[in-house]
Amino acid sequence: MLIKISILFVLVMVGLAFFGRLRLPGPKAPPLLRKTCPRCGRPRIGSGPCPCERG
């Protein structure tokens, strides 16, 4: 009986892992909400321009 419960638990966990990977693609973030600068790849903090864009 304990083996059946263990196998059922493992199968349920595999099923959850399989369906957890199926994510629907969401809308792309606007340019100000990107996490990195498209030019230099630095992380962006805040809504101001990146230091590489200031010149």
Beta strands, then each sheet from edge to edge (+ up, - down):
end
